[in-house]
Amino acid sequence: MEYKVHISGLADGKYEYEFPIGMELFEEFGNTLVEGADLKAVVVLEKGSGWMNLKCEMNGTIITLCDRCLEELLLPMNFNSTIAVKHAKLGEQQEVSDEFMIVDHSEGELDLKQFLYDNVCINIPLKKVHRDGECNPQMLNKLESLNPIDGGVEDKDIYSPFERLKELMNKR
Ligand SMILES: [Zn+2]
C-alpha cells in the first residue's frame, strides 16, 4: 500500500486525498499491539507560496487486546492533526520533529506512511481496557486465580473445589 502524495509542480491551493488504512501498515512497522485496523485517513494538503501543510482526519477503529481480560478490544479512532511540511536546505542536517515534516527538494512526492502510522500510534491510549462490566468475566476469573491480587486466605475460601483442583493441577 502506497501513501504518497505528488507535490512537484503543484499549484497553490487545497488538495484532498483519501487513504484506507488496514492491518498491513501496522505489520510493516512490526507493531504487535494492533491486531486489526479499519481506518480511513482524509488528508488535505494546503499549499501557499513557500509553505505547505497537511491536515489529517482519521476515522475508524483498531483492534487491540484489553489490558485487563486479554480479549479483543475495539478502539474507535477519530481525531485530527496538522503538520507543516518544510523543504530541506541543501546539506542541512535533517531534523526530526512531530511538528513538521522535512521533504527534500529533489523528491517529487511526499510519503505519508510514517506520518499516518505515528498519528494512529500516539492516539492509542496507554491504558487499553473494556468499559466497566464489558470484560470477559470468565477470563477475569481465570486470570485472577492464576495471579491473585492479594493472595489472602479469604480469597482462597471463595474458590469452588473445582477451582482449587484446577489450581493444583496448574502448579504441577
Ligand atoms: Zn477486557
Residues whose N, C-alpha, C, O or C-beta is under 5 A from the ligand:
A	BS01	ZN	C66 R68 C69 L70 H130 E134 C135 N136
